[in-house]
Amino acid sequence: MAKKIYVGNMSYQTTEEALYSLFAQYGDVMSARIIMDRDTNRPKGFAFVEMDDDSAAVAAISQLDGRELDGRNLRVNEAIAKERTERRPSYNNRY
């Protein structure tokens, strides 16, 4: 079963390719996705990486937490699965 990893405190200049390459040093990476702000289409400063092997994911978490990438010290830990709730549309920008 794949393990999902949260990567926070990221530089806005970090690319998905750089993130993928960083985690690939520890095992097979299924995906590396930087979360983007839907209004500005700019990175929010965090990402999720999925790794196929649990032991590789644990090694990546322990080795990469606090490591510097693009001038920022990464926060890396196992992603906590939260049930997504449906969002209501925002009407604040109507006027």
Secondary structure, DSSP 8 states (H G I E B T S, - for coil): --EEEEEES--TT--HHHHHHHHHTTS-EEEEEEEE-TTT--EEEEEEEEES-HHHHHHHHHHHTT-EETTEE-EEEE-------------TT--
